[in-house]
Amino acid sequence: MTHTQQTLRGNLMRAVQFESFGGPSVLTVADVPAPEPGPGQITLDVTHAGVNFAEVMFRRGQFPVELPHFPGLEAVGTVRATGDGVTGFRTGDRVAALTLGGGGNAEVVAASAEHAVRLDGPLAALDSALAAGALCNVTTAIGVLTSAGRLAEGESVVVLAAAGGVGTAAAQLARTLGAATVIGVTSSPAKAEYARGFGYDSVVTYEDLEREVAERTGGAGVDLVLDSVGGAFRSSVTALLAPFGRHVIFGNAAAEDVTFEGNHPWYTSTSLAGYNLGGVAGRAPHLLRAHLEQALSKVADGTVRVDVRRLPLKDVAHAHELLETRASTGKYVLDVRA
Ligand SMILES: NC(=O)c1ccc[n+]([C@@H]2O[C@H](COP(=O)([O-])OP(=O)(O)OC[C@H]3O[C@@H](n4cnc5c(N)ncnc54)[C@H](OP(=O)(O)O)[C@@H]3O)[C@@H](O)[C@H]2O)c1
């Protein structure tokens, strides 16, 4: 009998949920029915689940999600059951899965088999908490640097939110992709100090970025800016870019947007690019899967270090609070069985 079978009461499982939008206090851990796998899905007895900034945005109502909502975009555990049409997974297999429909912060989650990777072979030794911490963040970092950002060898990169989950992965990956200069940006000197351990040439606060880019690029400007932050800062990115530089937009942590005119790329000789994990999953599933497998491999072989802070499931609101107040560094992973 598995641990989860022992702890589930009837078919009830513990799951993080919120019934209204608001601050971290709307998050509760409730007893709800465990999901069954639909066609093409597997269910997992979850051991570890990552916490992402996207879940903060869902919780505060920045995106329309149905209520009650069950957050959690990634989970690691063992296969509990397989749905119709699923091949390649057996009950008991250890698996890491993107759970893009949510529900990952729970004892049991349903995931598309397309977004699930067995942790065997070269991934067998990968720690479950590390795998949970890699799923969204490292996959996204690969997508924004390569498919969206088209990073080429010898180029320069600026990474906003440099000390966060995606940021720390992006810096290390940019190095392996041959970037000549990688500049990080954080909101505080303490976070900058933390981020320096992840392969950046320099990490500065937002106020110092313009000067830093000018100095590091000899006034030429930077080739690629990874912008998950948005807000007023987004409008100033163009001024940092070299001719034909790319501004990759993949988030809006500041929760305020800016508008660009259609003539903007023409006038500035720069490109705006975007990345959305869910969108790529829907429209380019093979590419997403390739990036997902690369992400797990790069963490397993030590190319990318994920700095995981583990919390019990009941402390999910604390992880949200740290992310939302910009007090977080690295990656928060919930120990679902604790
Ligand atoms: N498009 C996609 O598919 C996709 C996928 C994954 C992640 N993302 C985005 O990528 C970003 C990183 O995700 P993550 O989970 O790794 O989060 P994270 O970077 O660990 O945390 C978010 C960071 O955003 C920065 N930030 C800037 N303005 C902020 C504000 N007003 N309030 C709160 N934080 C602010 C903070 O860093 P500083 O304090 O140093 O500025 C904060 O640490 C998020 O914006 C997320 O939505 C997008």
The ligand as a Gaussian input file, in Angstrom:
#p B3LYP/6-31G(d) Opt

LIG

0 1
 N        5.279000      33.242000     -19.582000
 C        5.444000      32.083000     -18.972000
 O        5.091000      31.037000     -19.488000
 C        6.088000      32.071000     -17.621000
 C        6.476000      30.865000     -17.042000
 C        7.114000      30.900000     -15.799000
 C        7.321000      32.128000     -15.171000
 N        6.884000      33.272000     -15.761000
 C        7.099000      34.562000     -15.122000
 O        8.471000      34.674000     -14.835000
 C        8.646000      35.384000     -13.624000
 C        9.482000      34.561000     -12.702000
 O        8.700000      33.493000     -12.191000
 P        9.147000      32.769000     -10.856000
 O        8.065000      31.842000     -10.488000
 O       10.533000      32.291000     -11.039000
 O        9.130000      33.984000      -9.813000
 P       10.377000      34.702000      -9.098000
 O       11.258000      35.310000     -10.127000
 O       10.980000      33.751000      -8.142000
 O        9.618000      35.836000      -8.319000
 C        9.091000      36.951000      -8.990000
 C       10.091000      38.116000      -8.977000
 O        9.548000      39.186000      -9.724000
 C       10.176000      40.373000      -9.306000
 N        9.207000      41.482000      -9.236000
 C        9.288000      42.599000      -9.951000
 N        8.291000      43.424000      -9.654000
 C        7.565000      42.826000      -8.707000
 C        6.404000      43.207000      -7.986000
 N        5.803000      44.396000      -8.170000
 N        5.915000      42.352000      -7.078000
 C        6.493000      41.163000      -6.878000
 N        7.609000      40.737000      -7.559000
 C        8.134000      41.570000      -8.452000
 C       10.782000      40.095000      -7.934000
 O       12.206000      40.136000      -8.076000
 P       12.950000      41.540000      -7.735000
 O       12.411000      41.945000      -6.392000
 O       14.381000      41.203000      -7.700000
 O       12.561000      42.472000      -8.848000
 C       10.317000      38.700000      -7.594000
 O       11.268000      38.002000      -6.861000
 C        7.245000      35.709000     -13.092000
 O        6.908000      37.027000     -13.435000
 C        6.381000      34.711000     -13.793000
 O        5.051000      35.126000     -13.930000
 C        6.287000      33.263000     -16.965000

